[in-house]
Amino acid sequence: MARGARFLLVLALLAALLAVVLQLYRRRKPLSV
Protein backbone atom coordinates (compact mmCIF):
# COMPACT_ATOMS: atom_id res chain seq x y z
CA MET A 1 0.00 0.00 0.00
CA ALA A 2 2.62 2.51 1.09
CA ARG A 3 5.17 1.56 -1.53
CA GLY A 4 5.89 5.13 -2.60
CA ALA A 5 6.17 6.37 0.98
CA ARG A 6 8.62 3.63 1.90
CA PHE A 7 10.68 4.30 -1.24
CA LEU A 8 10.84 8.01 -0.42
CA LEU A 9 11.83 7.24 3.17
CA VAL A 10 14.68 4.97 2.10
CA LEU A 11 15.78 7.50 -0.51
CA ALA A 12 15.83 10.28 2.11
CA LEU A 13 17.85 8.12 4.52
CA LEU A 14 20.39 7.28 1.80
CA ALA A 15 20.67 10.94 0.83
CA ALA A 16 21.28 11.98 4.45
CA LEU A 17 23.89 9.25 4.89
CA LEU A 18 25.64 10.28 1.69
CA ALA A 19 25.69 13.93 2.81
CA VAL A 20 27.26 12.97 6.15
CA VAL A 21 29.89 10.81 4.46
CA LEU A 22 30.73 13.58 2.00
CA GLN A 23 31.11 16.10 4.84
CA LEU A 24 33.40 13.78 6.81
CA TYR A 25 35.42 13.05 3.66
CA ARG A 26 35.83 16.76 2.95
CA ARG A 27 36.89 17.50 6.55
CA ARG A 28 39.44 14.69 6.69
CA LYS A 29 40.99 15.29 3.26
CA PRO A 30 42.87 11.98 3.16
CA LEU A 31 46.16 11.90 1.28
CA SER A 32 45.78 8.30 0.15
CA VAL A 33 42.48 7.55 -1.52
N, C-alpha and C positions, 0 to 999 in steps of 0.2 A: 504493500500500500504506500508506504513512505519511502519509495525507492529514491526519488529525486532528493528528498530531504537528507537521507543518509549519505547519498553521493556528495551533496554540497558540504555536509559536515566533515566527511573524510577529506575532501578537497581543501577545506579551510584549515584543518589540522595539518595537512601536509604543507600548505603554504606557510603557516606559522613556523613549523619546524624548519623549513628551508630558510626562512628569514633569519631565524636564530643562528643556524649554522653559518650562514653567510656573514653575519655580524661577527661571530666568534672568529671566523677565518680571516676577516679583514683586520680585526684587532691583533691577532697573533702574528700575521704576516710571516709565515714559515719560510725559511730559506730553501729547504728541500721539499719539493712537492711530491 
